[in-house]
Amino acid sequence: MDCQSFWHIHDLIKDDPILFSEGGRRQRPVQYQLATFLCQIGGESNEKARDVTAITEGTTYLYCKCVCRAFCNIKTQHLAWPGPERRWFLKDCMEEYGFPDCIGIRDRTLCSSFKKCCIWYIHLI
């Protein structure tokens, strides 16, 4: 992920209360929590995520759970089914590539890790 994308995602979730501790111990800044999450879904080991951000294994899971929940909290603002005009546009584009009556394609190589990670962490919540 490039730097600009990282900070864009950071800015989308930075004010979510789930990323701030309610107890006496403060959580690390959101950028560390997001970096930990990205290390995990990027296929890095727990050890790598812990070493990069200097946290314990339990904190790695906590940060990933919190960041995933923050993403879930904003999903309706960023995910939507396309309207009729957009569907026609997409259908025409997909037809040019040999996919008639199709309005989209999902490449699971990019989505599967994130989906599995979020489902697992949401299950823990």
Secondary structure, DSSP 8 states (H G I E B T S, - for coil): --HHHHHHHHHHHTT-GGGS-SSSS----HHHHHHHHHHHHTT--HHHHHHHHT--HHHHHHHHHHHHHHHHHHHHHH-----HHHHHHHHHHHHHTT-TT------HHHHHHHHHHHHHHHHH-
